[in-house]
Amino acid sequence: MKLAALFIVAALAASGPAAQSISDKAIADRIDALGRARLGPDVVSLSIAVSRKKDVLFEGAYGMADMSTQRPATASTVYRITGTSMQFTAALVLKLIERGKIAIDDPIGRYLTMGLPPEWRPITIEQLLSHTSGLAGSITRDTPPHEPASSATLVAWASREPLKFTPGMSFSYSRVGYLLLGALVEKLYGKPYDVVLRDEIARPLKLASLGWCAGAGKDTLEATGYEDVSPNTRRPVANLHPSKELGAGSICATAGDLNAWTRALHTGRVLSSTSYTTFTTSIKSPDRPAIAECCSMVVHRNRAVYRLTLHHEDGFGAEIAWFPADSLSVTVLYNTSGQGIIGKLPLGIADAVR
């Protein structure tokens, strides 16, 4: 399936306090009912994780992680999080800025010197983070999906596409930009991307499932991805080797671990306050001044009471929400992509918890 991604952060009026407290069991029952209702003919499986402050309120899963073997989805099922991987790449880049290794307005050509077209070299780190680089949305790969590729090969494939606009002058979602940021991470940390992810994020936050995708099969907890092509037809999507996504979509995780990541990110356990501001508010798109664009997240400025990331593509989908007023984190992962898969389930879950 061709790329189909949407990152949205909405601004809604905050709900008032509940008239009476809700028991933990009642909350779990409400979320469970919403999950069961969402599982339908267009969704092969979904997993839900919900936490408030430090308390895990719910973890559950529905449907089949793999249709051919009838392997059921569980709370331990691992999903490809596709473009949501960009949040981790952005965090790793911002950590480099915190440590004084790079500056946000540095040109990428200062660090990646091989294979970049001359017109790409002045593109800044900020423009790559904020999807204002003018680079193409995706690349055409010349080898079978399961075969690995080096970062130099990725750059060579990407450089066949011309710039869409002058860098910094507009917004256009670009996986190519995050491929370059992934290559930057590897160069400046001096390790493969998956090792940096493990050492800088997965181990410190105790996110055991977080890492490069291995590929679904009988010896793994990873779900098979499906494309919903008609009301009665779902077909498996070929696994892409993680090196071919690098910083743009190579990561897998359980719903529980991704939910814990969201909570850690928004409560100061990942980035400094300055970097977090950059991540969520400070980078503006010139043609969309009312919102800030960065790091697989869009933040509306007018009375935003929650931040919501929506994404679906290539056999998988994710809905990742953080409600600051309630310190509430909601994650829903799907192993199905297609028209209409992503909806407003986190909003319903948030209402059920309040």
Backbone torsions as a table, in degrees:
resi	resn	phi	psi	omega
1	MET	NA	140.2	177.0
2	LYS	-67.0	157.3	179.7
3	LEU	-55.3	131.3	173.0
4	ALA	-142.4	100.8	-174.9
5	ALA	-134.6	147.0	178.3
6	LEU	-145.0	126.2	176.4
7	PHE	-112.7	120.7	-175.9
8	ILE	-132.4	137.3	164.9
9	VAL	-124.0	123.8	-173.6
10	ALA	-101.6	162.2	175.7
11	ALA	-123.2	115.2	-179.1
12	LEU	-128.2	158.4	175.2
13	ALA	-67.9	137.6	-178.3
14	ALA	-68.9	141.8	177.4
15	SER	-73.6	147.8	177.5
16	GLY	-75.8	167.4	-179.8
17	PRO	-63.4	148.4	-180.0
18	ALA	-65.5	147.2	-178.5
19	ALA	-65.5	-30.5	177.8
20	GLN	-148.9	155.2	-177.8
21	SER	-66.1	151.7	-179.8
22	ILE	-112.5	133.6	-179.3
23	SER	-69.3	156.1	178.7
24	ASP	-59.3	-39.1	180.0
25	LYS	-66.3	-40.3	179.4
26	ALA	-64.8	-38.7	176.8
27	ILE	-62.5	-48.3	180.0
28	ALA	-60.4	-40.4	179.7
29	ASP	-64.8	-39.5	179.5
30	ARG	-65.2	-44.9	-179.4
31	ILE	-65.9	-41.3	178.9
32	ASP	-59.8	-42.1	179.4
33	ALA	-63.8	-39.6	178.1
34	LEU	-65.8	-40.1	178.3
35	GLY	-64.2	-44.9	179.7
36	ARG	-64.6	-36.4	179.7
37	ALA	-69.1	-33.0	-178.7
38	ARG	-73.9	-31.2	178.6
39	LEU	-67.5	118.5	-176.7
40	GLY	-150.1	-166.2	-176.6
41	PRO	-63.7	-19.9	-179.3
42	ASP	-96.0	-1.3	-177.3
43	VAL	-128.3	120.6	179.7
44	VAL	-76.0	-46.3	174.1
45	SER	-154.9	159.9	171.0
46	LEU	-147.7	151.1	175.3
47	SER	-125.6	141.6	-175.8
48	ILE	-124.9	137.8	171.2
49	ALA	-136.4	135.9	-177.5
50	VAL	-138.0	133.2	175.3
51	SER	-140.6	151.9	175.5
52	ARG	-129.5	121.6	-171.8
53	LYS	54.9	-123.6	-178.2
54	LYS	-95.8	1.7	-174.5
55	ASP	-96.8	126.9	172.8
56	VAL	-80.6	117.0	-177.4
57	LEU	-89.1	-30.4	-174.8
58	PHE	-163.4	139.4	165.6
59	GLU	-141.3	125.0	-178.9
60	GLY	-157.0	163.8	-178.6
61	ALA	-145.8	155.4	-173.2
62	TYR	-143.0	146.0	174.9
63	GLY	85.3	-158.9	-172.3
64	MET	-112.0	125.5	172.7
65	ALA	-69.8	-28.5	176.8
66	ASP	-146.5	121.4	-176.0
67	MET	-74.1	-35.3	-174.6
68	SER	-67.5	-33.8	179.7
69	THR	-102.7	-2.1	-176.6
70	GLN	58.0	34.4	176.4
71	ARG	-76.8	119.2	-176.4
72	PRO	-75.4	151.6	172.2
73	ALA	-75.3	141.5	176.3
74	THR	-134.1	177.6	176.6
75	ALA	-63.2	-18.7	179.6
76	SER	-91.0	-2.3	-179.7
77	THR	-65.3	134.9	-177.7
78	VAL	-102.8	133.4	-178.2
79	TYR	-119.0	147.9	166.6
80	ARG	-70.6	129.6	-178.5
81	ILE	-100.0	6.6	172.5
82	THR	43.7	-125.6	-172.7
83	GLY	-65.2	-15.8	174.6
84	THR	-64.3	-17.8	174.2
85	SER	-55.9	-25.5	-178.2
86	MET	-61.1	-27.9	177.5
87	GLN	-59.8	-39.0	-178.7
88	PHE	-72.5	-40.9	176.3
89	THR	-60.5	-44.8	179.0
90	ALA	-60.8	-42.9	179.6
91	ALA	-62.6	-40.5	179.1
92	LEU	-65.9	-37.9	176.9
93	VAL	-67.0	-43.3	179.9
94	LEU	-65.2	-30.5	173.9
95	LYS	-65.0	-36.9	175.9
96	LEU	-63.5	-38.5	177.6
97	ILE	-65.7	-43.7	177.8
98	GLU	-57.4	-36.0	-176.9
99	ARG	-87.3	3.1	176.7
100	GLY	76.7	15.1	-179.9
101	LYS	-77.0	-32.2	179.2
102	ILE	-144.3	168.2	171.9
103	ALA	-118.6	152.2	-173.5
104	ILE	-66.1	-24.3	179.1
105	ASP	-97.6	11.4	175.2
106	ASP	-67.9	144.7	172.9
107	PRO	-77.3	142.7	-179.2
108	ILE	-62.2	-29.7	179.9
109	GLY	-65.1	-14.1	175.8
110	ARG	-70.0	-25.1	-173.7
111	TYR	-114.8	-37.2	176.8
112	LEU	-102.3	100.5	-170.6
113	THR	-101.1	-11.8	-175.3
114	MET	-107.1	126.6	169.9
115	GLY	86.7	-9.4	179.9
116	LEU	-75.0	130.6	171.4
117	PRO	-58.6	147.5	-177.3
118	PRO	-53.9	-37.2	-177.2
119	GLU	-73.4	-12.9	176.7
120	TRP	-85.1	-25.0	-170.2
121	ARG	-61.0	-34.3	178.5
122	PRO	-78.6	-7.7	-179.5
123	ILE	-59.6	131.7	-174.6
124	THR	-89.4	162.3	175.1
125	ILE	-57.6	-43.0	179.6
126	GLU	-59.7	-43.2	-179.8
127	GLN	-66.0	-34.3	176.2
128	LEU	-68.7	-45.0	179.4
129	LEU	-60.3	-38.4	-170.8
130	SER	-97.3	8.9	180.0
131	HIS	58.3	35.5	175.0
132	THR	-115.9	23.5	-175.4
133	SER	-79.4	-22.2	-173.7
134	GLY	84.0	-0.6	179.5
135	LEU	-73.6	158.7	-178.4
136	ALA	-62.0	157.6	-179.9
137	GLY	-68.5	-38.4	-177.5
138	SER	-151.5	179.1	-178.9
139	ILE	-125.8	158.7	171.9
140	THR	-96.3	122.2	-177.5
141	ARG	-96.9	140.6	-171.6
142	ASP	-98.6	2.6	-178.2
143	THR	-125.0	162.6	-179.9
144	PRO	-56.2	149.3	-174.0
145	PRO	-54.1	-38.5	-173.0
146	HIS	-77.8	-11.8	-177.1
147	GLU	-82.6	139.7	178.3
148	PRO	-72.8	164.6	176.5
149	ALA	-144.7	144.6	178.3
150	SER	-79.2	162.6	177.4
151	SER	-63.7	-33.4	177.6
152	ALA	-63.6	-38.5	177.7
153	THR	-66.5	-41.1	178.2
154	LEU	-60.4	-43.7	179.5
155	VAL	-63.3	-40.3	179.5
156	ALA	-63.5	-42.3	178.0
157	TRP	-64.6	-44.6	-176.4
158	ALA	-65.9	-34.8	-173.5
159	SER	-69.8	-6.5	176.1
160	ARG	-73.6	-17.1	-179.0
161	GLU	-96.4	131.0	179.4
162	PRO	-73.5	161.7	173.7
163	LEU	-61.2	141.4	179.3
164	LYS	-82.0	-27.3	178.6
165	PHE	-162.6	168.9	178.0
166	THR	-63.8	127.3	-178.2
167	PRO	-52.6	135.1	178.7
168	GLY	90.0	-5.4	-174.1
169	MET	-97.9	-10.2	-178.3
170	SER	-160.5	-179.3	177.8
171	PHE	-118.4	134.1	172.1
172	SER	-157.2	120.6	-177.8
173	TYR	-53.0	128.2	-174.7
174	SER	-137.6	111.7	171.9
175	ARG	-72.1	-28.4	178.9
176	VAL	-60.3	-40.8	177.9
177	GLY	-58.3	-38.2	-179.6
178	TYR	-80.9	-21.5	168.3
179	LEU	-62.7	-43.5	178.6
180	LEU	-64.8	-40.6	178.0
181	LEU	-65.3	-36.0	175.1
182	GLY	-62.7	-41.6	176.6
183	ALA	-64.2	-37.4	176.6
184	LEU	-62.8	-44.0	177.4
185	VAL	-57.1	-47.7	-179.0
186	GLU	-61.2	-42.8	-176.6
187	LYS	-67.9	-46.4	-172.8
188	LEU	-81.7	-27.6	173.3
189	TYR	-83.2	-19.2	178.8
190	GLY	72.8	26.5	-178.8
191	LYS	-144.2	160.1	171.3
192	PRO	-60.0	151.4	-175.4
193	TYR	-54.4	-45.1	-176.2
194	ASP	-65.7	-30.6	177.1
195	VAL	-72.0	-40.4	176.1
196	VAL	-60.6	-45.5	178.9
197	LEU	-57.9	-44.3	179.4
198	ARG	-63.1	-48.9	-172.8
199	ASP	-73.2	-35.5	-172.9
200	GLU	-92.7	-25.8	-173.7
201	ILE	-127.7	-55.5	-172.1
202	ALA	-62.4	-51.1	-178.7
203	ARG	-67.8	-48.7	-179.8
204	PRO	-59.2	-34.4	-178.6
205	LEU	-94.5	0.7	179.5
206	LYS	57.5	47.7	177.9
207	LEU	-102.4	86.0	-168.7
208	ALA	-63.9	-32.4	-176.0
209	SER	-85.6	-13.4	-173.5
210	LEU	-73.3	124.4	178.7
211	GLY	171.4	-176.2	177.1
212	TRP	-64.3	143.4	-179.1
213	CYS	-68.9	139.8	-178.4
214	ALA	-98.5	-25.2	-175.7
215	GLY	107.7	133.1	-176.9
216	ALA	-67.2	147.8	178.4
217	GLY	175.4	179.3	-174.0
218	LYS	-69.3	-21.2	-178.1
219	ASP	-102.3	20.3	-179.1
220	THR	-137.4	158.9	175.4
221	LEU	-90.6	1.2	-176.0
222	GLU	-73.0	136.3	179.0
223	ALA	-76.3	152.1	169.6
224	THR	-83.5	136.6	179.1
225	GLY	-90.5	143.2	-178.4
226	TYR	-129.8	147.0	173.3
227	GLU	-104.8	127.1	177.9
228	ASP	-85.6	106.3	-174.2
229	VAL	-102.8	-16.8	175.6
230	SER	-163.7	170.1	-178.3
231	PRO	-54.8	-26.3	-176.5
232	ASN	-120.8	12.1	-175.1
233	THR	-132.7	121.2	172.0
234	ARG	-129.3	131.6	-179.2
235	ARG	-122.6	143.6	179.4
236	PRO	-66.9	148.8	179.6
237	VAL	-105.7	133.1	-178.2
238	ALA	-61.7	135.8	177.3
239	ASN	-71.6	132.2	176.9
240	LEU	-94.3	133.0	178.4
241	HIS	-58.4	134.9	-173.9
242	PRO	-59.9	-27.3	179.6
243	SER	-65.4	-19.9	180.0
244	LYS	-83.3	-6.7	174.6
245	GLU	-109.0	-31.0	-179.5
246	LEU	49.6	-115.3	-176.2
247	GLY	-84.8	4.3	-172.0
248	ALA	-103.5	-17.5	-176.4
249	GLY	179.9	32.5	-170.2
250	SER	-97.8	0.4	-165.4
251	ILE	-100.0	145.7	173.9
252	CYS	-122.0	154.0	178.0
253	ALA	-167.0	161.8	168.2
254	THR	-79.7	162.8	175.4
255	ALA	-61.8	-38.2	-179.5
256	GLY	-63.1	-44.2	-179.4
257	ASP	-70.7	-37.7	177.9
258	LEU	-67.1	-34.8	176.4
259	ASN	-65.5	-41.3	178.2
260	ALA	-65.0	-36.5	175.9
261	TRP	-60.8	-46.6	-179.8
262	THR	-58.4	-44.0	179.9
263	ARG	-64.2	-43.8	-179.8
264	ALA	-64.6	-41.6	-179.3
265	LEU	-60.5	-43.7	-173.1
266	HIS	-89.8	0.4	178.2
267	THR	-119.3	21.2	169.9
268	GLY	83.1	15.3	-178.3
269	ARG	-95.7	-1.2	-177.2
270	VAL	-116.5	-48.5	-172.3
271	LEU	-124.7	158.1	171.3
272	SER	-67.0	165.9	-179.7
273	SER	-63.0	-35.3	178.3
274	THR	-65.6	-46.0	179.8
275	SER	-65.7	-37.6	178.7
276	TYR	-64.2	-38.0	176.5
277	THR	-62.1	-43.0	175.5
278	THR	-59.9	-44.4	-177.4
279	PHE	-60.2	-36.9	-169.2
280	THR	-113.4	-22.1	-171.6
281	THR	-138.1	-22.8	-162.1
282	SER	-92.6	-17.5	-177.2
283	ILE	-94.1	119.7	-176.5
284	LYS	-105.7	145.4	171.3
285	SER	-88.8	128.5	-176.2
286	PRO	-58.7	-33.2	-177.5
287	ASP	-95.2	3.8	176.6
288	ARG	-140.2	71.2	-170.8
289	PRO	-68.4	-15.6	-177.1
290	ALA	-78.1	-11.6	-176.7
291	ILE	-131.4	163.4	175.3
292	ALA	-110.6	140.4	-178.1
293	GLU	-118.2	124.4	172.0
294	CYS	-167.7	141.8	153.6
295	CYS	63.8	40.5	-179.4
296	SER	64.3	30.0	178.3
297	MET	-148.0	140.6	176.2
298	VAL	-121.6	128.1	-176.8
299	VAL	-117.7	114.7	174.2
300	HIS	-75.3	140.2	-172.4
301	ARG	-87.8	-19.3	-172.9
302	ASN	-89.3	96.5	174.8
303	ARG	56.5	43.3	-180.0
304	ALA	-65.9	124.3	176.7
305	VAL	-111.1	-4.4	169.0
306	TYR	-155.2	158.8	178.2
307	ARG	-120.3	130.0	-172.6
308	LEU	-131.9	126.1	176.1
309	THR	-107.0	123.1	176.8
310	LEU	-113.0	135.4	-180.0
311	HIS	-155.4	136.6	169.2
312	HIS	-152.1	138.8	179.4
313	GLU	-176.2	160.7	166.5
314	ASP	47.2	40.6	174.0
315	GLY	91.8	-0.2	-177.8
316	PHE	-141.4	160.2	177.5
317	GLY	-147.3	157.4	179.4
318	ALA	-145.8	139.7	170.4
319	GLU	-125.1	116.3	-173.0
320	ILE	-127.8	115.6	-173.9
321	ALA	-126.6	142.3	173.5
322	TRP	-128.0	123.9	-179.1
323	PHE	-109.8	96.4	-171.8
324	PRO	-58.9	-39.8	-175.4
325	ALA	-61.4	-28.1	-178.0
326	ASP	-109.0	0.9	-172.4
327	SER	48.6	44.9	-174.1
328	LEU	-109.1	129.4	178.4
329	SER	-118.6	129.8	-178.7
330	VAL	-129.7	127.7	178.6
331	THR	-129.7	131.1	173.9
332	VAL	-128.8	123.6	179.1
333	LEU	-116.7	138.3	-179.5
334	TYR	-119.9	150.5	169.3
335	ASN	-107.0	33.7	179.2
336	THR	-139.6	138.7	172.6
337	SER	-125.9	156.8	-179.6
338	GLY	154.4	174.3	-178.0
339	GLN	-62.7	124.0	174.8
340	GLY	86.9	1.6	-178.9
341	ILE	-65.7	-49.1	-179.2
342	ILE	-77.2	132.5	-178.8
343	GLY	-134.9	-134.2	-176.6
344	LYS	-125.6	33.5	-176.8
345	LEU	-59.4	-42.2	178.3
346	PRO	-58.0	-32.8	177.9
347	LEU	-65.4	-43.9	177.2
348	GLY	-63.1	-38.9	178.5
349	ILE	-65.2	-43.8	179.0
350	ALA	-60.5	-41.7	178.1
351	ASP	-63.8	-36.4	-179.1
352	ALA	-69.3	-28.4	-177.5
353	VAL	-82.1	-31.7	-174.8
354	ARG	-73.8	NA	NA
